[in-house]
């Protein structure tokens, strides 16, 4: 099965692993990448024009990439066009592709929430307009299944995020690694004004060795102002973003890892809910019924609904080496047994695509 996978392709955790997984499941993946259309150019006016078109999704560059996608489909005649987070693909382009190749299956996936009250209608206007003409709209979260249907999607299916086994895995950290990255509990992520700073402050006040990694200054998502706001945050050291193998190593250096859920996307779980267990580290997350259906509370993961409950759960587990060992083994086994790896996701997608007839 030939699959054109159209997306930004700038990140190594989105289109890239999905393409590899689809190929392992039997697809011949043909990439279509739009991030190069907006890179390059040395003159300030050219850079401004590219940024403007990439932000507002209008202009000759957007038109060209859509025309190029049509030509790619015309050249390869794939059975499937898979659009990943289709901010840049026009509904008119999909209609044109269907005219060229009526048998083509067109599906789209969105890991963000285009129907959140905080979402930008400008950013999602092309994706939302395409929903009625898709064969399948893959949703990251349960809430969007209904949203997609109400927006006209003839079929919507849940496609959860994943972990990448080659990156997210148990490793044997050295004593130097544990000294550099480890603590009682680690949080790796951005700041969001949803109370996560208060939760971290409560842990620190109770003498919990918290390791925090993330951007210091990165607009509203940086930790710089928050660290200066809370005196107790002066205990934190080496706060900086981590990626790839270093991110995974840091997870391995602490027995527990925190996960906060984005309120902007109305998340009930997130990618870290699989990456943390895949590293053999105990997930400590805000409580949702969705997460409680994925992991057994108290046996595989810890869930909390308030800073006070978080402190109680972490304090109760800290120092209990036998329970920590059992929980780490159980959550690692569960995340594999339930197929939250990218290769299982690839097989799932291919099975759904194989069941579509036009």
N, C-alpha and C positions, 0 to 999 in steps of 0.2 A: 504494500500500500504506500503510494507516494503521498507525503504530507508536506505542504508548505507551512512552515512555522514562522509567522510574521509577528515581530515584536521589537522592542527597543534593543534587546540583546546586550546591553551595557553591563549588566550584573551577572555574576557567576553563580548565583543561587536561584535564578528564575528560568529563562529560556534555555540556557546551556544544559543544565542537568535534565530538564524535561526532554530535550532533543535526544540526549544519550539514552534515556529510559525508553522513549518511543522506538528508537532504533533497536534496542535490545529486545523489545516486544515485537519486532518484525517490520517496522516502518522504514521507509527510505525518506529521511528528513531533508528538505531543501530549505535552508534558512533565508529569511528576508529580514534585514536589519535596518531600522530607520535611525538609530542614533548617529551613524556616520554622516547623515544628511545635514546634521546640525553642528558638526565639529569642523575645525579648520578655519582658515581665514585669518589673516594677520591684521588687516586694517580694522580699526575700532568700529567703523560704520557697518562693515560686513558682519562682525561679531554681534553687534546690536541687532541687525536684521535677522540673523539666525536665531538669537535668543527670543526675539519678539515672536517669530513664527512658531517656534517650538512651544512657547508659553500659551499663545492664543490660538494655535492650531488652525492657522489660516495663512494663505500666501503662496507664492510660486514654489517654495520648497515642499510644502505639504502637498500641493497639486502634483509635483513631480514624483514624490515617493509613491503616491497613489497610482499614478500612471505606470510607474515602474513595476508595482505589484501586479497590475493587470497584465503587463507584458511577460512577467515571470510565469504567471499562471498560463498564459497563452503558449509559452514556450514548452513548459513541462507537463501541462494537463494533469495536475495531481488529482487524486481522488478526494483529498481533504485539504481545506484551507483552515488552519488553526490560528486564530488571532489572539495573541497574549496581551492582555491589558490594552485594548484597542483604542487608545486615546486619539491616534492619528489616522485611523482608517475610516473613510467616509462610507456612509450607507450607500451612496450612489456608486461607489467603487464595488461594493459587494453585489449590487444589482447588475452592474456591467459584467462582472466575472460570471455571474449566473447565466447571462445571455450568451457568453462565449462558450461556456461549458455547463449546460443545464444539469448534468449528473453530479457536479461537485457537491461535496458535503462541507458546509461552512459552520464552524463552531468557534466560540470565543470564551475566554477565561478572564476573570477579573479578581485579583487578590485584594483589591481595595473595595470600599463600600460606596458606590456612586449614588446611593439613595440615603446616605446619612444626612441628618440635618446640617452637618458641618461641611458636607461635600460641595464642591464648586460645580454648578450647572454648566459653566463654560468649559471646564476641563472634561466633563463626561458627556457632552452633548452628542458627539459622534458615536460613542459606544452605546448610549441609550437609544439613539435613533436606529441603530442596527439590530436591536434585540428582536423586533418582529420578523426579521428576515433571516434569522439564524436557524440552523437545525437543532443545535444544542447551545444553551448558555450555561457554562460551568460557573458555579458560585463557590466562593471560598467559605462562606458561612451560611447557616440555615436561614437566617433572616432574609438573605438576598434571593433565595429560591422563590419566595412569594413575591418579592419586589420585581423580579424579572418577569414572572407570569403576569402581574398586573400591568407591566409596561409592554406586554404584547408578545413575550417570548413563547413560542409554541411548545418548548420543552426546556426545563432547567434541571440540572443535576449537580449534586454536591461534589466538589473536588477539593478536598482539604489540602493544606500545605504539606510539607514533607521534611524528612532529614536526608542528607546525602551520606551514605555509608563511608565513602572514602574520606570525608571530612569530619563528620560527626560520629565519633567512636571512642571507646575507652583507650587510653594510652597510659603508660607507666611514667608519671612525672617524677623527675629527680627531686632530691631535697632542695636543690637550688630553685627548681621550678615552683615548688610549693611555697618557698620563702618569697618568691617574686610575685606570684599570682594568688596564693591560697589564703583562706580564712575559714571562719565557721560557715559563712554563706557568701555567695557572690551574686552581684547583679551586673549584667552586661547589657546596656541599652541606653536609649535616649531619655531625656527629661520630657515629661508631659505634665501639665498642671492638673493632675488628677489625684493628688494626695500621696504619690509614691515617695516624695521627699520626706513627708511626715512619717511614713512607715519606716523608711531607712533610719531617720533620726531616732525613732523609738528603739530600734534594735541597738543602735550605737549607745544610747543612754543606758541600756541594760547590760553593757559590757560585751555585747556580741561583736566578734571580729568580722566586720562587713568589708568586703572588697567591692569597689565600684569602678566600672570601666565604661567609658562613653565620651562623647565630645564635651570639651569644656566650653568652648565658645562656638556655637553653631546655631545662631538665631535663637528662636524660642525653645529649641530642643536641646540646647547646651546646658551643662551642669554648673557653669561658672558662677552665675549669680546666686544659685541655690546654695552652693557650697559656702559662699561668703555670707549668706543669710543665716545659716545654722552654725553656731559655734561648735557644736558637737561634730560637725563634718570636718573640722580641722584634724581629726584622727585619720582621715582618709589620705592615702598616698598613691602617687603614680596613676592618677585618673586620666585615662586616654582611651580612644577607641581601639577595639581589637577586631580582627577579621580572620577568616579562614582557619588555618592550623593553630594560630596563636589564640584565637577565640576558643577553639575546642580544648586546647591545653589548659587555659584558664578555668574552664568548666571542670576539667578533670582534677584540678588542684584543690577544690573545695567539696565537701560532702553534699552540700545543698546549693541550689541556685534559684534565685528569685525570678518570677515572671509577672510582670504587670500587663494588663490588657488595655489596648488602645480604646479610649472612649470615643475618639474621633471616628473610628471605623466600626464602632459598636461590636467589638470583638468579644466572642465567648471562648476563644482559644486563640493561639497564635503559633507561628512557626517554631518559636523557642520551646513550646510545649512538647515538641518532638525532638528537637536538637539536644535539649538538656537530658532527657532520659536516654537518648542514643549514646551519650557520653558516659552513661552509667552513673549519672548524678541525680540526686533526689530533686524532683520538681516541687517548688514551693510557690504556689500561685494564688491569685485572687480566685475566690470560689465562684463557679458557674455550674449550672446543671449539665451543661455540655461537657465540661472537663470531668465532672464526677461520673459521667457515663463512659469516659475514656480510661480513667485510672482510679484504682481503689483508694479511697481516702484513708490515711493512716497506715496503710500497708505498702503502697507504691508511691504516693505523693502526699503532700500536705497542702490543705486549702484553708484560706482565711477570708474573713469578711470585714475585718477591722484591724488597725494597727495593734490593738491589745491582743487579739486572737493570734496575730502573726507572732508577736513576742512570745506568747505562751507556747505555741507550737514549736518554734525554733528552740526555745530554752528547754523544752521537754525532750527534744531529740538530741541536742548538743551533748556530746560526751558519751552517748550510749552507743558504743562501737558495734555491739552485736546487732542492734536494731538497724543502725545505719547500713551495715553490710547487707543485711537481708533486704532492706528496702531498695538499695542500689541494684542488687541482683534481680529483684522482682520487676522493677520499672524498666530495666534494660530488656528483660525477657518479654515484657508486655508490648513495648513499642515495636519490637520485631514480629511478635506473634500476630499482632493486629494489622500488620502491613502498612506502617506509616513511613516506610522508606520510599524514595523516589521511583525505584524500579517497580514496586507494587502499584504505585500510582500510574506509571506508564502502561502496565498491563491492563489496569482498570479502564483507562481511557481507550485503549485499543479494542477492548471488548465491547465498549459502548459504540464506538465507531463502526465496528464490524456488524453490529445489529441494525444499522440504519440502511434503509433501502429507499432509493428515489425513483 
